Amino acid sequence: MGGFSGVFEYRLATISPYPMEVFLMRKLASLTLALVVASGVMIAMPAPATAAAKISNGVACTKLNATTTVSGSKYKCAKNPLTTSSKLTWLSLDCLNSAGAFVKSQKDSVGLTANLTAQIPVIELGITTETANKAEIQKKLDDTNLRLTAAQAKLAAATSAADKKAYTSAVSAWTSAARLYTSQVNKITLNIRKLEAAKLAATTQPAQLKADVDNTKANAQLICTKGF
């Protein structure tokens, strides 16, 4: 009996299952390892990238003169000509063209205004000179008309053929002179009117130029509105 009992105990020891405590501990260890591995995988996975900002007017960019197309509209990375900022932003080509037109109109306006301002004294001198010339010729015309009137009177009173011939010749000469002086007076009068019109334009056009520049700027600002 003693030998059988020893063999039985030996076989029972070799085929018996693990105690319940050991089994549960191993299960718990496996679960813990699985959680650690899963956690490591989650940590290793990169965070989802932040959605890129939608390209539109005013959105910051980094590469000068880079271009792209969004929904059929072309954009360029550039400095906004409408501001003093050196920041690079995406700007639509319509915006850049409008802003360029404003910058050009502003530059042209400065030059034209300077030229017009410089012309005013020259125009005024021309008006003064022409006015003096007109007065001088008008005096000659008035004198000629007096002489013409006198010659016509003498011709009308002449009785001899010689006097009639002489006064007829005088009337013809004074008439020609009067026509010449009248033509000169009319020409000078026209010149004075042109100079006065030029002076008016030189005086008022700068204000109109400024208004045009302001309108061009407002149009460009509308087209370049941030987010469009």
ChimeraX attribute file (.defattr): number of C-alpha atoms within 10 A of each C-alpha:
attribute: neighborCount
match mode: 1-to-1
recipient: residues
	/A:1	5
	/A:2	7
	/A:3	8
	/A:4	9
	/A:5	9
	/A:6	11
	/A:7	11
	/A:8	11
	/A:9	11
	/A:10	11
	/A:11	10
	/A:12	11
	/A:13	11
	/A:14	8
	/A:15	8
	/A:16	8
	/A:17	9
	/A:18	10
	/A:19	8
	/A:20	8
	/A:21	8
	/A:22	10
	/A:23	12
	/A:24	12
	/A:25	11
	/A:26	11
	/A:27	11
	/A:28	12
	/A:29	12
	/A:30	12
	/A:31	12
	/A:32	12
	/A:33	12
	/A:34	12
	/A:35	12
	/A:36	12
	/A:37	12
	/A:38	12
	/A:39	11
	/A:40	11
	/A:41	11
	/A:42	11
	/A:43	10
	/A:44	9
	/A:45	8
	/A:46	8
	/A:47	8
	/A:48	6
	/A:49	6
	/A:50	6
	/A:51	6
	/A:52	6
	/A:53	8
	/A:54	9
	/A:55	19
	/A:56	21
	/A:57	22
	/A:58	21
	/A:59	16
	/A:60	16
	/A:61	18
	/A:62	12
	/A:63	13
	/A:64	13
	/A:65	14
	/A:66	12
	/A:67	15
	/A:68	14
	/A:69	11
	/A:70	11
	/A:71	5
	/A:72	7
	/A:73	11
	/A:74	15
	/A:75	23
	/A:76	23
	/A:77	23
	/A:78	23
	/A:79	20
	/A:80	21
	/A:81	16
	/A:82	17
	/A:83	8
	/A:84	8
	/A:85	9
	/A:86	10
	/A:87	14
	/A:88	19
	/A:89	22
	/A:90	29
	/A:91	29
	/A:92	26
	/A:93	17
	/A:94	15
	/A:95	25
	/A:96	21
	/A:97	14
	/A:98	23
	/A:99	23
	/A:100	18
	/A:101	16
	/A:102	24
	/A:103	18
	/A:104	13
	/A:105	19
	/A:106	19
	/A:107	12
	/A:108	14
	/A:109	20
	/A:110	14
	/A:111	12
	/A:112	16
	/A:113	18
	/A:114	13
	/A:115	12
	/A:116	18
	/A:117	16
	/A:118	12
	/A:119	16
	/A:120	18
	/A:121	12
	/A:122	13
	/A:123	19
	/A:124	16
	/A:125	13
	/A:126	16
	/A:127	21
	/A:128	13
	/A:129	13
	/A:130	20
	/A:131	16
	/A:132	13
	/A:133	16
	/A:134	20
	/A:135	14
	/A:136	12
	/A:137	17
	/A:138	18
	/A:139	13
	/A:140	16
	/A:141	22
	/A:142	14
	/A:143	14
	/A:144	20
	/A:145	18
	/A:146	14
	/A:147	17
	/A:148	22
	/A:149	15
	/A:150	16
	/A:151	22
	/A:152	19
	/A:153	13
	/A:154	18
	/A:155	20
	/A:156	13
	/A:157	12
	/A:158	16
	/A:159	10
	/A:160	10
	/A:161	9
	/A:162	10
	/A:163	15
	/A:164	16
	/A:165	13
	/A:166	15
	/A:167	22
	/A:168	17
	/A:169	14
	/A:170	19
	/A:171	21
	/A:172	14
	/A:173	15
	/A:174	22
	/A:175	19
	/A:176	14
	/A:177	17
	/A:178	22
	/A:179	15
	/A:180	14
	/A:181	21
	/A:182	17
	/A:183	13
	/A:184	17
	/A:185	21
	/A:186	14
	/A:187	14
	/A:188	20
	/A:189	17
	/A:190	13
	/A:191	16
	/A:192	21
	/A:193	13
	/A:194	14
	/A:195	20
	/A:196	16
	/A:197	13
	/A:198	17
	/A:199	21
	/A:200	12
	/A:201	14
	/A:202	21
	/A:203	15
	/A:204	12
	/A:205	17
	/A:206	18
	/A:207	13
	/A:208	12
	/A:209	18
	/A:210	16
	/A:211	12
	/A:212	16
	/A:213	21
	/A:214	15
	/A:215	13
	/A:216	20
	/A:217	21
	/A:218	15
	/A:219	15
	/A:220	23
	/A:221	16
	/A:222	13
	/A:223	20
	/A:224	24
	/A:225	13
	/A:226	13
	/A:227	12
	/A:228	14
